[in-house]
Amino acid sequence: MIEIEDLVKDFGSFRAVDHVSFDVQPGEVVGFLGPNGAGKSTTLRVLTCYHPATSGRVRVHGLDVLRSSLEVRAGLGYLPENVPIWPDLRVEEYLRWRARLKGVPRRELKTRIAETMELAGVSEVRRKLVGHVSRGYRRRVGLADALIARPPLLILDEPTAGLDPNQRRKVRDLVRMLRGRHTILFSSHILSDVEDVCDRVVVIHRGKKRADGTLQSIAHELGVAELRIVVRTDDAGALVEGLPLRTSSLAPRADGFVDLRASLLERDEQDRVVDVVSRRIRDAGIDFRELHVFEPSLEEIFYRLTLGADALETGTVESPTEEEAA
């Protein structure tokens, strides 16, 4: 469905995308992740025929996006990060106009528009001017626009940006419902949304691809796992001192226990680390509730591939803040 091979995109002397390659198979929902300025939107603009590549090959439905741009665009629905919507049309009028531009048969217009507005959650504002609805509703109007022609491929750039938690849930539910019927490439900074709906993820940072696969396969490749300890002590940090761990959080609980989480820096050290911590707890007579190793969250994987990678290059390793991880 999507084939990107050795993609390079330069803007003058600045290289926004640096030899990126990945593919998306029919029916897949793939998350496309990266910090601001990583090259995500530029990649999507090349993929959707808005920017020509400097070099490399990009094909959609087996068609070259440069040589067959009209055919490629006819088979995809694109929700850009900043939706260019005509503000002086009512929502229903705007979608009717967009449907006609996209070749929806006249006899299907009424039914198609009603179905799409219901799917995108904009039926209740159908008679309002687009310029008078909230940013979240404008985002969903853009989503309805992407869906209106029933394209086999959906490219969604930050589809939940500007939405409240209930609206985000509706978008996630919609993506799940469309799974299998559409191929979806889903870019987002909201990691929980990607983790919730995507079959696999592609991570890009500083224009280069850093990872491609399921969360489990990427975690295994990175050698990353998380250790969690719940103990009653004033010095939980001493339990992991000198071990190949990076503490990611240390939080007191209302019941008097402390919840410590740390990343295993060397996965093959997992058994030894657990044995050492268990022995330290036992020897100190510390009351504990929990001691186990689990797979890391997407947030931790994202940090290791982006900010963590930068920190290792500069020799400074710090835990991610909530803002940085999002």
C-alpha positions in Angstrom: 0.0 0.0 0.0 2.8 2.5 1.0 6.4 2.0 0.1 9.0 4.6 1.1 12.5 3.8 0.1 15.6 5.9 1.0 13.6 9.1 1.1 15.5 12.4 1.4 14.0 15.8 1.5 16.1 19.0 1.7 15.1 22.6 2.1 18.1 24.5 1.0 21.0 23.3 3.2 18.7 21.8 5.8 17.9 18.1 5.5 14.5 17.5 7.0 14.2 13.8 6.1 17.4 11.8 5.9 17.3 8.4 4.0 14.1 7.2 5.6 12.6 3.8 4.5 9.4 2.0 5.7 6.3 0.4 4.3 2.7 0.1 5.4 0.7 -3.0 4.4 -3.0 -3.1 3.4 -5.2 -3.0 6.4 -2.5 -1.9 8.8 -2.8 0.9 11.3 0.7 2.3 11.8 1.7 5.0 14.2 4.2 7.6 13.0 6.0 9.2 15.9 8.7 11.8 16.5 9.3 15.0 18.4 8.5 18.4 16.9 10.8 19.0 13.9 11.6 15.3 13.5 10.4 15.2 9.9 7.0 13.6 10.3 4.9 16.2 8.6 7.5 16.6 5.8 7.4 12.9 5.2 3.6 12.9 5.1 3.6 15.9 2.7 5.9 14.0 0.3 3.7 10.9 0.6 0.5 13.0 -0.2 2.1 14.7 -3.2 2.4 18.2 -1.6 6.2 18.2 -1.7 8.5 16.5 -4.2 11.3 14.3 -2.7 14.9 15.4 -3.1 15.7 11.8 -3.7 14.5 8.3 -3.0 11.3 6.5 -4.0 7.8 6.8 -2.7 4.9 4.7 -4.0 1.3 4.5 -3.0 -1.0 1.7 -4.4 2.1 0.8 -6.5 2.1 4.3 -8.1 4.9 6.8 -8.0 3.7 9.9 -6.1 5.6 12.2 -8.4 4.7 10.7 -11.8 1.1 9.7 -10.9 0.1 12.3 -8.3 -3.5 12.7 -9.4 -4.1 8.9 -9.2 -2.4 8.7 -5.8 -4.4 11.6 -4.4 -7.6 10.1 -5.7 -7.0 7.0 -3.5 -6.2 8.7 -0.2 -7.8 10.8 2.4 -5.5 13.3 4.1 -6.0 15.1 7.4 -3.1 17.6 7.6 -1.8 19.0 10.9 -3.3 22.5 10.1 -6.6 21.9 8.3 -7.3 24.5 5.5 -11.1 24.8 5.8 -13.3 27.4 4.1 -14.7 29.3 7.1 -17.7 31.0 5.4 -19.5 27.7 4.5 -21.7 25.7 6.8 -20.3 22.4 7.9 -22.7 20.4 5.7 -22.2 22.8 2.7 -18.4 22.4 3.1 -18.6 18.6 3.1 -20.9 18.6 0.1 -18.5 20.9 -1.8 -15.6 18.6 -0.9 -17.5 15.5 -1.8 -18.3 16.9 -5.3 -14.6 17.8 -5.8 -13.6 14.3 -4.9 -16.0 12.7 -7.3 -18.7 11.3 -5.0 -21.7 10.5 -7.2 -24.5 13.0 -6.9 -27.1 10.3 -6.1 -25.0 9.3 -3.1 -24.2 12.8 -1.7 -27.0 13.1 0.9 -26.4 9.6 2.4 -22.6 9.8 2.2 -22.5 13.3 3.9 -24.9 12.2 6.7 -22.9 9.0 7.4 -19.6 10.8 7.4 -20.8 13.6 9.7 -22.0 10.9 12.1 -18.7 9.0 12.0 -16.7 12.2 12.6 -19.0 13.5 15.3 -20.0 16.8 13.6 -23.7 16.1 12.9 -24.8 18.5 15.8 -23.0 21.4 14.1 -23.9 20.6 10.5 -25.7 24.0 10.1 -23.1 26.2 11.7 -20.5 28.1 9.8 -17.1 26.3 9.9 -15.5 29.6 11.1 -17.8 29.7 14.1 -17.2 26.2 15.5 -14.5 25.3 18.0 -11.0 24.2 17.0 -11.9 20.7 18.0 -14.9 20.6 15.8 -12.9 22.1 12.9 -10.4 19.2 13.4 -13.3 16.8 13.1 -14.7 18.5 10.0 -11.2 17.9 8.5 -11.5 14.3 9.5 -14.9 14.0 7.8 -13.3 15.6 4.7 -10.7 12.9 4.7 -13.3 10.1 5.0 -16.0 11.5 2.6 -14.8 9.7 -0.5 -14.2 6.4 1.3 -10.5 6.2 0.3 -8.6 2.9 0.9 -5.7 4.9 2.5 -6.0 7.4 5.3 -3.1 9.7 6.3 -3.9 11.4 9.6 -1.5 14.0 10.9 -2.2 14.7 14.6 -6.0 13.7 14.3 -6.6 14.2 18.0 -4.8 17.5 18.4 -7.1 20.1 20.0 -9.7 17.6 21.1 -10.9 17.1 24.6 -10.6 13.6 26.2 -14.1 12.5 25.2 -13.5 13.6 21.6 -10.2 11.9 21.5 -11.8 8.7 22.6 -14.4 9.0 19.8 -11.5 9.4 17.3 -9.8 6.3 18.7 -13.0 4.3 18.5 -13.4 5.5 14.9 -9.9 4.4 13.9 -10.6 1.0 15.5 -13.8 0.7 13.5 -12.0 1.6 10.3 -9.3 -1.0 10.9 -9.2 -3.5 8.1 -11.4 -1.5 5.8 -8.8 1.2 5.4 -5.0 1.4 5.6 -4.2 4.1 8.2 -0.9 6.0 8.8 -1.5 7.9 12.1 0.8 10.6 13.3 0.4 11.9 16.8 2.3 13.4 19.8 -0.3 11.8 22.2 1.5 8.5 22.8 -1.4 6.8 24.6 -3.6 7.3 21.5 -1.0 5.6 19.3 -0.4 2.8 21.7 -4.2 2.3 22.0 -5.0 1.9 18.2 -1.9 1.1 16.2 -0.6 -2.3 15.1 3.0 -1.1 15.0 4.9 2.2 15.1 7.6 3.9 13.1 9.8 6.4 15.1 11.6 9.2 13.4 14.1 11.7 15.1 16.2 14.4 13.5 15.1 13.2 10.1 16.3 9.6 10.6 14.2 6.5 11.2 15.0 5.2 14.7 12.7 2.2 15.0 10.0 0.3 13.1 7.9 -2.6 14.6 5.6 -3.6 17.3 6.2 -2.2 20.8 7.3 -5.6 21.9 9.8 -6.0 19.1 11.2 -2.5 19.5 11.6 -3.0 23.3 13.4 -6.3 22.7 15.7 -4.8 20.1 16.5 -1.9 22.5 17.1 -4.3 25.3 14.7 -2.3 27.5 12.6 -3.6 30.3 11.1 -1.9 33.4 11.6 -2.9 37.0 8.9 -2.0 39.5 9.4 -2.2 43.3 6.7 -1.2 45.9 8.3 -1.2 49.4 7.9 0.5 52.8 11.3 2.3 53.3 12.7 5.8 53.5 15.6 4.8 51.2 14.2 2.9 48.3 17.0 4.2 46.1 19.5 2.1 48.0 17.9 -1.1 46.8 19.0 -0.4 43.2 22.3 1.3 43.9 25.1 0.1 41.8 22.9 -1.9 39.4 22.5 -1.3 35.6 19.3 0.7 36.1 18.0 4.2 35.3 15.4 5.3 37.9 12.4 6.8 36.0 10.2 7.6 38.9 10.1 7.4 42.7 6.8 8.2 44.3 5.4 7.9 47.8 2.0 6.4 48.2 -0.8 7.2 50.6 -0.5 3.8 52.3 3.1 4.5 53.4 4.8 2.5 50.6 7.1 3.9 47.9 6.6 3.0 44.2 10.0 2.9 42.4 10.3 2.3 38.7 13.6 1.9 36.8 14.7 1.0 33.3 16.9 -2.0 32.9 19.8 -0.8 30.8 20.9 -4.3 30.0 18.1 -6.8 29.4 20.4 -9.9 29.9 21.0 -8.6 33.5 17.3 -9.0 34.4 17.6 -12.1 36.5 20.7 -10.9 38.4 19.1 -7.5 39.1 15.9 -9.2 40.5 18.0 -11.5 42.6 20.1 -8.7 44.0 17.1 -6.5 44.9 15.2 -9.4 46.4 18.2 -10.2 48.6 18.6 -6.6 49.7 14.9 -6.4 50.6 15.2 -9.7 52.6 18.4 -8.8 54.4 17.1 -5.4 55.4 13.7 -6.8 56.6 11.8 -4.4 54.4 8.1 -4.8 53.9 7.3 -5.0 50.2 4.2 -5.4 48.1 5.6 -5.8 44.6 8.8 -6.7 42.7 8.6 -7.5 39.0 9.9 -6.7 35.6 7.5 -5.7 32.8 7.7 -4.4 29.2 8.1 -0.6 29.0 5.4 1.8 27.9 5.5 3.6 24.5 6.5 6.7 26.4 9.7 5.1 27.7 10.5 3.6 24.3 9.9 7.0 22.7 12.2 8.7 25.2 15.0 6.1 24.7 14.8 6.6 20.9 14.7 10.4 20.9 15.7 12.4 24.0 17.5 9.4 25.5 19.5 8.9 22.4 20.5 12.6 22.4 21.5 12.4 26.1 23.7 9.3 25.5 25.4 11.2 22.6 26.2 14.2 24.9 26.9 12.1 27.9 24.0 13.3 30.0 21.2 10.9 30.8 18.0 12.4 32.4 14.5 11.2 33.0 11.9 12.6 30.6 9.5 15.2 31.9 5.8 14.7 31.1 5.9 17.5 28.6 9.0 16.1 26.8 7.5 12.6 26.6 4.3 13.9 25.0 
